[in-house]
Amino acid sequence: MQPMTLALIAEVVDGRLDQVPDPAAVVDGPLVVDSRRIVPGALFVAFAGEHVDGHDYAAAAVAAGAAGVLGSRPCGAPTVLVDDVMEALAKLTRWQSARMPGVTRIGVTGSSGKTSTKDLFAQTLSRAGATSATAGSQNNEIGVPLTVAACPPDTKFLILEMGARGAGHLTHLTDMVPLHVAVVLNVGAAHAGEFGSKEDTAKAKGELVASLAADGLAVLNADDPLVAPMAARTTARVLFFGRAEAAQIRATDVTLDPDGRAHFVLTTPAGQAPVALQLLGEHHVSNALAVAAVAHHIGMAPAEIAAALGDAIAATGSRMQRHDRPDGVTVIDDAYNANPDSTAAALRALAAMRGERRTVAVLGEMRELGAAAAAEHRAIGALAAELGTSVVVAIGDQDAAALAAGAENGGAETHLVPDRAAATSLLEKLLRPGDLVIVKASLSAGLQALVKDLVAA
């Protein structure tokens, strides 16, 4: 983070110093919430969680090199004491982000595709200047401050993945870090149990756009009927992307090669260029267009944008990453997270890659769907069958049973198993040389470990 003395941090966050022998001691490392990741000069942020209290590790963090602690109670180490650590973290981030001259702050949200698009942004805009981006999927009220604090001083573009679990969350994040560019990818059924409906989700996602100043830029999906109307929520300039005629940044002549990678012609107000993505699945076309819109805005030429998009890879793990086994089985790891839209996209990608191969969809439960969970799982199972998936393996309890029922009713060979261990045992017997397998589930289902089992086999 930008160098600050402990005394200045206390002033900024309305805190007081406790057991600080030298108020002029400088914090010039990152913010750290895990004491095992301390580096010299870091500020250890001690949260009192339900199961773990960071204050218990504060002294060890300072011994490991932290310059101090941000906490809510004395902990035997140099500490900036505050009543509410989360509120103090927001104040500190607001102060830091206000002192980043020359940094274009770009926020990305959507029901699905945020992390993949953030990675595309990082790899594309880095050709125009030093770029810093959210690590992994750290997109909440803790992750955004960590990203801002880790931003190197030479950064020109800061890419912030921003998630929301309900109304007001994105307003809180953009209050901490006012944006120059707000990108909304889509609105789907993800977290329906928390938002209530797609319309409520759209209201929450639209907060990103509403936060913009008049000289900002809103980048909106013209193909999404709940995203395009967000243009009315801002006085900033609006740039649409998509396949619709109304989009200034468009994709035409979209095709998929035998490996499921999309090719298309990118059209911008500055001209056209052919794009050949390395990423698997047609759904990445929309993500690439969002990136192209911002790249066009900052002055990159169409050919330069196309080349950068074509060179980009899946940089964050368990997102449509391909593993080819010696026996000819191909495993597509998309196990980081799942919702109805992203799972449908994964199944379509599987179908596009099929060729003459047998396809196997290994699907765990999609979480946080509320009352719609059973219906959404049943619909995914039916879609898998409709797309011609050879075998569907559903893993879990009631929702997995609904998914299996949908697939079986559609005519797919279907297996329902309770957990990862049972799935591993089944797949050891089930898979044949040459099979094409995709693994998809919400993160809490733990199917990343299943992927490791399959790849190791």
SEROPA-718605 format. One line per 10 residues: their letters; for each residue x, y, z of C-alpha. Coordinates in Angstrom, 2 decimals. Example, Ala and Ser with C-alpha at 12.3 -4.5 7.8 and 13.67 -1.06 7.14 Angstrom:
2
AS	12.30:-4.50:7.80 ~ 13.67:-1.06:7.14
END
This chain:
457
MQPMTLALIA	0.00:0.00:0.00 ~ 1.01:3.63:-0.25 ~ 3.44:4.24:2.63 ~ 1.71:5.51:5.77 ~ 2.86:5.85:9.35 ~ 0.85:4.10:12.03 ~ -0.02:7.54:13.39 ~ -1.46:8.59:10.03 ~ -3.42:5.36:9.70 ~ -4.94:5.99:13.14
EVVDGRLDQV	-5.93:9.49:12.05 ~ -7.48:8.29:8.77 ~ -9.54:5.52:10.37 ~ -10.49:7.46:13.52 ~ -8.59:5.01:15.69 ~ -6.07:5.22:18.50 ~ -2.64:3.71:18.97 ~ -2.08:0.91:21.46 ~ 1.35:-0.48:22.44 ~ 2.97:1.43:19.58
PDPAAVVDGP	6.54:2.36:20.60 ~ 7.09:4.37:17.42 ~ 4.05:6.14:15.89 ~ 6.29:7.10:12.96 ~ 6.79:3.43:12.02 ~ 5.90:3.07:8.34 ~ 3.53:0.58:6.76 ~ 4.71:0.16:3.17 ~ 3.70:-3.45:2.50 ~ 0.29:-4.93:1.64
LVVDSRRIVP	-2.79:-5.37:3.76 ~ -2.83:-8.96:5.02 ~ -5.72:-10.84:6.65 ~ -3.95:-14.21:6.91 ~ -1.04:-14.17:9.36 ~ 0.66:-16.95:7.39 ~ 1.13:-14.54:4.47 ~ 2.85:-11.71:6.28 ~ 5.64:-9.89:4.46 ~ 7.86:-7.14:5.91
GALFVAFAGE	6.08:-3.80:6.26 ~ 2.57:-5.25:6.01 ~ -0.45:-4.12:8.00 ~ -2.15:-7.14:9.58 ~ -5.93:-6.69:9.62 ~ -7.38:-8.66:12.53 ~ -10.97:-9.77:12.07 ~ -12.86:-11.53:14.85 ~ -14.60:-14.25:12.85 ~ -17.11:-16.87:13.89
HVDGHDYAAA	-14.49:-19.60:14.11 ~ -11.13:-17.78:14.07 ~ -10.15:-14.52:15.76 ~ -7.33:-12.75:13.96 ~ -6.34:-10.93:17.14 ~ -5.02:-14.24:18.46 ~ -2.43:-14.22:15.66 ~ -1.50:-10.53:15.76 ~ 1.66:-10.88:17.85 ~ 2.91:-13.65:15.57
AVAAGAAGVL	2.17:-11.48:12.53 ~ 4.28:-8.62:13.93 ~ 7.05:-11.05:14.84 ~ 6.99:-12.21:11.21 ~ 7.52:-8.66:9.95 ~ 4.21:-6.81:10.01 ~ 4.65:-3.12:10.83 ~ 1.47:-3.10:12.87 ~ -2.06:-4.36:13.36 ~ -5.49:-2.95:12.62
GSRPCGAPTV	-7.78:-4.42:15.27 ~ -10.69:-3.91:17.62 ~ -9.01:-4.94:20.87 ~ -5.51:-4.90:22.40 ~ -3.57:-7.94:21.24 ~ -0.05:-7.65:22.60 ~ 1.31:-5.95:19.48 ~ 1.53:-2.43:17.99 ~ -2.10:-1.83:17.06 ~ -4.36:0.81:15.57
LVDDVMEALA	-7.48:0.27:17.67 ~ -10.92:0.91:16.16 ~ -14.48:0.05:17.10 ~ -15.22:-1.65:13.76 ~ -12.38:-3.16:11.72 ~ -14.47:-3.47:8.54 ~ -15.52:0.18:8.71 ~ -11.92:1.22:9.36 ~ -10.76:-0.82:6.37 ~ -13.26:1.04:4.19
KLTRWQSARM	-12.00:4.42:5.45 ~ -8.41:3.42:4.80 ~ -9.26:2.22:1.28 ~ -11.17:5.41:0.53 ~ -8.11:7.45:1.59 ~ -5.76:5.29:-0.48 ~ -7.91:5.32:-3.63 ~ -8.25:9.12:-3.46 ~ -4.46:9.34:-3.77 ~ -3.94:7.38:-6.97
PGVTRIGVTG	-3.40:10.05:-9.62 ~ -3.22:8.75:-13.14 ~ -4.85:5.38:-12.30 ~ -7.97:4.51:-14.30 ~ -10.22:2.48:-12.00 ~ -12.38:-0.09:-13.80 ~ -15.06:-2.07:-11.95 ~ -16.52:-5.30:-13.34 ~ -19.69:-6.98:-12.11 ~ -22.25:-9.49:-13.35
SSGKTSTKDL	-24.00:-12.67:-12.31 ~ -21.42:-14.83:-14.07 ~ -18.09:-14.43:-15.85 ~ -16.64:-11.73:-13.58 ~ -13.35:-13.45:-12.83 ~ -12.72:-14.69:-16.38 ~ -13.46:-11.21:-17.73 ~ -11.27:-9.58:-15.10 ~ -8.42:-11.83:-16.23 ~ -9.09:-10.89:-19.87
FAQTLSRAGA	-8.98:-7.23:-18.88 ~ -5.65:-7.64:-17.09 ~ -4.02:-9.40:-20.03 ~ -5.43:-7.00:-22.65 ~ -4.98:-3.60:-21.01 ~ -1.44:-4.48:-19.92 ~ -0.47:-3.82:-23.54 ~ -1.47:-0.20:-23.05 ~ 0.13:0.35:-19.65 ~ 0.96:-1.16:-16.28
TSATAGSQNN	-2.15:-3.00:-15.07 ~ -3.11:-4.32:-11.64 ~ -6.14:-6.55:-11.02 ~ -8.06:-8.43:-8.37 ~ -6.34:-11.66:-7.35 ~ -8.57:-14.67:-7.83 ~ -12.14:-13.77:-6.92 ~ -11.47:-11.38:-4.04 ~ -14.41:-9.19:-4.96 ~ -16.06:-8.27:-1.66
EIGVPLTVAA	-15.65:-5.66:1.09 ~ -12.38:-7.28:2.14 ~ -11.05:-8.29:-1.26 ~ -11.46:-4.85:-2.85 ~ -9.36:-3.12:-0.14 ~ -6.69:-5.83:-0.50 ~ -6.59:-5.18:-4.25 ~ -6.34:-1.42:-3.86 ~ -3.59:-1.72:-1.25 ~ -1.60:-4.08:-3.51
CPPDTKFLIL	-1.72:-1.67:-6.45 ~ 1.90:-0.82:-7.46 ~ 2.79:2.88:-7.76 ~ 3.34:2.67:-11.54 ~ -0.15:1.29:-12.21 ~ -2.09:2.88:-15.05 ~ -5.15:0.61:-15.04 ~ -6.69:-0.95:-11.92 ~ -9.19:-3.74:-12.65 ~ -11.54:-4.41:-9.75
EMGARGAGHL	-13.85:-7.41:-9.77 ~ -16.87:-6.39:-7.70 ~ -19.43:-8.83:-6.35 ~ -22.69:-8.29:-4.51 ~ -24.85:-10.44:-2.27 ~ -27.63:-7.92:-1.98 ~ -28.76:-4.32:-2.35 ~ -26.26:-1.67:-1.29 ~ -23.15:-3.84:-1.55 ~ -21.86:-2.33:-4.80
THLTDMVPLH	-22.69:1.17:-3.55 ~ -20.46:0.43:-0.55 ~ -17.61:-0.82:-2.74 ~ -17.78:2.11:-5.15 ~ -17.93:4.54:-2.25 ~ -14.59:3.11:-1.13 ~ -13.18:3.16:-4.67 ~ -14.95:5.59:-7.02 ~ -14.81:4.22:-10.57 ~ -13.93:5.79:-13.87
VAVVLNVGAA	-15.40:2.85:-15.82 ~ -18.25:0.54:-14.73 ~ -18.75:-2.73:-16.65 ~ -21.90:-4.86:-16.23 ~ -21.69:-8.24:-17.96 ~ -25.08:-9.85:-17.34 ~ -27.89:-10.48:-14.89 ~ -28.85:-14.07:-14.15 ~ -30.20:-16.34:-11.46 ~ -26.97:-16.55:-9.43
HAGEFGSKED	-27.61:-15.85:-5.71 ~ -31.36:-15.72:-6.33 ~ -31.83:-16.86:-2.76 ~ -30.18:-13.65:-1.57 ~ -31.45:-11.14:-4.15 ~ -35.00:-12.47:-4.49 ~ -35.45:-12.16:-8.28 ~ -33.57:-11.28:-11.45 ~ -35.14:-7.82:-11.33 ~ -33.83:-7.31:-7.79
TAKAKGELVA	-30.44:-8.56:-8.97 ~ -30.49:-6.01:-11.78 ~ -31.24:-3.21:-9.32 ~ -28.26:-4.24:-7.21 ~ -25.88:-4.68:-10.15 ~ -26.98:-1.33:-11.54 ~ -25.53:0.39:-8.47 ~ -22.15:0.10:-10.20 ~ -23.43:2.26:-13.06 ~ -25.29:4.67:-10.81
SLAADGLAVL	-22.07:5.39:-8.92 ~ -20.33:6.95:-11.93 ~ -19.58:10.62:-12.21 ~ -20.73:12.44:-15.33 ~ -17.29:12.11:-16.90 ~ -17.21:8.33:-16.39 ~ -18.03:5.49:-18.76 ~ -20.66:2.75:-18.41 ~ -19.99:-0.38:-20.47 ~ -23.21:-2.39:-20.80
NADDPLVAPM	-24.32:-5.63:-22.44 ~ -26.74:-4.70:-25.22 ~ -27.87:-8.34:-25.49 ~ -29.08:-8.59:-21.88 ~ -32.58:-7.11:-21.40 ~ -31.86:-6.39:-17.74 ~ -28.46:-4.76:-18.32 ~ -29.10:-2.48:-21.31 ~ -31.73:-0.37:-19.45 ~ -29.12:0.49:-16.81
AARTTARVLF	-28.07:3.27:-19.19 ~ -30.88:5.30:-17.66 ~ -29.22:5.14:-14.25 ~ -26.24:7.30:-15.15 ~ -25.34:10.65:-16.67 ~ -22.02:9.17:-17.80 ~ -21.26:8.17:-21.36 ~ -22.57:4.70:-22.26 ~ -20.85:2.19:-24.55 ~ -22.80:-0.94:-25.49
FGRAEAAQIR	-21.25:-4.28:-26.40 ~ -22.88:-7.40:-27.81 ~ -24.24:-8.89:-31.01 ~ -27.21:-6.54:-31.23 ~ -27.21:-3.87:-33.93 ~ -27.39:-1.21:-31.21 ~ -23.97:-2.21:-29.84 ~ -21.02:-0.02:-30.80 ~ -18.68:-2.90:-29.95 ~ -19.98:-5.96:-31.80
ATDVTLDPDG	-19.17:-9.53:-32.67 ~ -20.24:-10.94:-36.03 ~ -19.55:-14.18:-37.87 ~ -19.16:-16.12:-34.61 ~ -17.97:-19.71:-35.07 ~ -16.48:-22.40:-32.85 ~ -13.51:-24.54:-33.81 ~ -13.44:-28.29:-32.99 ~ -11.91:-27.51:-29.59 ~ -14.78:-25.21:-28.63
RAHFVLTTPA	-12.84:-21.97:-29.03 ~ -14.70:-18.99:-30.47 ~ -13.69:-17.05:-33.56 ~ -15.44:-13.83:-34.56 ~ -15.05:-10.48:-36.26 ~ -14.68:-7.60:-33.82 ~ -16.35:-4.40:-34.98 ~ -15.62:-1.06:-33.27 ~ -16.12:2.59:-34.29 ~ -12.41:2.53:-35.25
GQAPVALQLL	-12.67:-0.49:-37.55 ~ -12.73:-4.27:-37.59 ~ -10.36:-7.15:-36.79 ~ -10.66:-10.96:-36.61 ~ -10.42:-12.52:-33.14 ~ -9.52:-16.12:-32.32 ~ -9.95:-16.82:-28.60 ~ -8.00:-19.50:-26.75 ~ -10.71:-19.70:-24.08 ~ -13.19:-22.56:-24.27
GEHHVSNALA	-16.85:-21.79:-24.88 ~ -18.93:-19.38:-26.92 ~ -19.95:-17.50:-23.78 ~ -16.49:-15.91:-23.71 ~ -17.39:-13.87:-26.80 ~ -19.53:-11.57:-24.66 ~ -16.78:-11.28:-22.05 ~ -14.24:-10.44:-24.75 ~ -16.51:-7.74:-26.16 ~ -16.76:-6.07:-22.75
VAAVAHHIGM	-12.97:-5.95:-22.61 ~ -12.79:-4.71:-26.20 ~ -15.15:-1.84:-25.35 ~ -12.86:-0.54:-22.61 ~ -9.75:-1.16:-24.70 ~ -11.32:0.90:-27.48 ~ -12.17:3.62:-24.97 ~ -8.54:3.95:-23.86 ~ -7.32:4.18:-27.46 ~ -6.22:0.68:-28.43
APAEIAAALG	-6.60:-0.10:-32.15 ~ -8.89:-2.97:-33.25 ~ -5.98:-5.13:-34.44 ~ -4.15:-4.59:-31.15 ~ -7.26:-5.49:-29.17 ~ -7.83:-8.62:-31.27 ~ -4.24:-9.77:-30.82 ~ -4.39:-9.31:-27.04 ~ -7.69:-11.17:-26.75 ~ -6.33:-13.97:-28.89
DAIAATGSRM	-3.26:-14.38:-26.70 ~ -5.21:-14.39:-23.41 ~ -5.49:-17.60:-21.42 ~ -7.61:-18.81:-18.51 ~ -5.49:-17.28:-15.76 ~ -7.52:-18.22:-12.69 ~ -7.83:-21.90:-11.83 ~ -10.87:-24.16:-12.34 ~ -12.44:-22.05:-15.05 ~ -12.79:-24.04:-18.27
QRHDRPDGVT	-9.24:-25.32:-18.00 ~ -8.39:-28.35:-20.13 ~ -6.42:-31.39:-18.95 ~ -5.58:-34.20:-21.40 ~ -4.84:-37.57:-19.83 ~ -2.48:-40.11:-21.40 ~ -5.42:-42.48:-21.97 ~ -7.14:-39.94:-24.20 ~ -9.67:-38.74:-21.61 ~ -10.00:-34.95:-21.61
VIDDAYNANP	-11.09:-33.30:-18.36 ~ -12.46:-29.74:-18.46 ~ -12.14:-28.17:-15.01 ~ -14.90:-25.61:-14.46 ~ -15.38:-26.46:-10.81 ~ -14.66:-23.08:-9.21 ~ -18.28:-22.01:-9.11 ~ -21.66:-22.56:-10.73 ~ -25.03:-20.97:-11.30 ~ -27.74:-21.79:-13.87
DSTAAALRAL	-26.33:-19.47:-16.54 ~ -22.69:-20.49:-16.20 ~ -23.59:-24.18:-16.03 ~ -25.70:-23.88:-19.18 ~ -22.76:-22.18:-20.90 ~ -20.42:-24.97:-19.78 ~ -22.77:-27.64:-21.12 ~ -23.02:-25.86:-24.46 ~ -19.23:-25.67:-24.62 ~ -19.08:-29.41:-23.93
AAMRGERRTV	-21.49:-30.06:-26.79 ~ -19.49:-27.84:-29.14 ~ -16.30:-29.77:-28.39 ~ -17.90:-33.21:-28.68 ~ -17.19:-34.25:-32.25 ~ -17.31:-38.07:-32.23 ~ -16.42:-38.33:-28.55 ~ -18.61:-39.48:-25.67 ~ -19.38:-36.58:-23.32 ~ -19.68:-36.86:-19.55
AVLGEMRELG	-21.06:-34.00:-17.44 ~ -20.13:-34.29:-13.76 ~ -22.35:-31.76:-12.02 ~ -22.45:-30.78:-8.38 ~ -25.08:-28.63:-6.76 ~ -25.56:-24.94:-7.54 ~ -25.93:-23.10:-4.24 ~ -27.76:-19.93:-3.12 ~ -30.72:-20.34:-5.48 ~ -33.37:-20.16:-2.78
AAAAAEHRAI	-36.86:-21.45:-3.54 ~ -35.99:-21.88:-7.23 ~ -33.22:-24.39:-6.51 ~ -35.06:-27.60:-7.40 ~ -36.54:-26.17:-10.60 ~ -33.22:-24.71:-11.71 ~ -31.40:-28.00:-11.13 ~ -34.08:-29.96:-12.97 ~ -33.81:-27.53:-15.90 ~ -30.03:-27.97:-16.05
GALAAELGTS	-30.44:-31.74:-16.15 ~ -32.97:-31.41:-18.96 ~ -30.64:-29.10:-20.87 ~ -27.78:-31.57:-20.56 ~ -29.97:-34.25:-22.12 ~ -31.26:-31.88:-24.80 ~ -27.69:-31.00:-25.81 ~ -26.91:-34.67:-26.31 ~ -24.69:-35.20:-23.27 ~ -23.90:-38.91:-23.21
VVVAIGDQDA	-23.64:-39.35:-19.44 ~ -24.70:-37.09:-16.55 ~ -23.27:-37.69:-13.08 ~ -25.10:-35.66:-10.42 ~ -23.39:-35.26:-7.05 ~ -25.19:-34.24:-3.87 ~ -28.56:-34.48:-2.12 ~ -32.00:-33.11:-2.99 ~ -30.94:-30.59:-5.63 ~ -28.66:-33.16:-7.28
AALAAGAENG	-31.62:-35.56:-7.35 ~ -33.68:-32.93:-9.18 ~ -30.83:-32.46:-11.68 ~ -30.59:-36.22:-12.21 ~ -34.34:-36.45:-12.73 ~ -34.22:-33.76:-15.39 ~ -31.41:-35.52:-17.24 ~ -33.00:-38.96:-16.97 ~ -36.36:-37.72:-18.18 ~ -34.57:-36.24:-21.17
GAETHLVPDR	-33.07:-39.58:-22.09 ~ -29.46:-39.17:-20.88 ~ -27.65:-41.97:-19.09 ~ -27.76:-40.68:-15.52 ~ -26.06:-41.49:-12.23 ~ -26.79:-39.93:-8.84 ~ -24.08:-40.19:-6.17 ~ -23.92:-38.58:-2.72 ~ -20.39:-37.19:-2.62 ~ -16.98:-36.78:-4.22
AAATSLLEKL	-15.68:-40.15:-3.04 ~ -18.60:-41.97:-4.61 ~ -18.19:-39.96:-7.80 ~ -14.50:-40.82:-8.02 ~ -15.25:-44.51:-7.58 ~ -18.00:-44.40:-10.21 ~ -15.91:-42.50:-12.76 ~ -12.99:-44.89:-12.39 ~ -15.28:-47.60:-13.77 ~ -17.32:-45.43:-16.10
LRPGDLVIVK	-14.77:-43.47:-18.11 ~ -13.42:-44.81:-21.40 ~ -10.39:-43.73:-23.43 ~ -11.33:-40.71:-25.52 ~ -14.14:-39.46:-23.27 ~ -14.67:-35.71:-22.89 ~ -15.53:-34.82:-19.28 ~ -16.57:-31.55:-17.69 ~ -16.76:-30.94:-13.93 ~ -18.96:-28.06:-12.75
ASLSAGLQAL	-20.35:-27.08:-9.33 ~ -20.50:-24.33:-6.75 ~ -17.22:-23.89:-4.88 ~ -18.66:-25.20:-1.62 ~ -19.36:-28.55:-3.31 ~ -15.60:-29.17:-3.29 ~ -15.33:-30.68:-6.77 ~ -11.94:-29.10:-7.44 ~ -10.59:-32.07:-5.49 ~ -12.51:-34.42:-7.80
VKDLVAA	-10.79:-32.82:-10.78 ~ -7.42:-33.56:-9.18 ~ -8.52:-37.17:-8.71 ~ -9.56:-37.45:-12.36 ~ -6.43:-35.82:-13.73 ~ -4.17:-37.95:-11.52 ~ -5.97:-41.09:-12.67
END
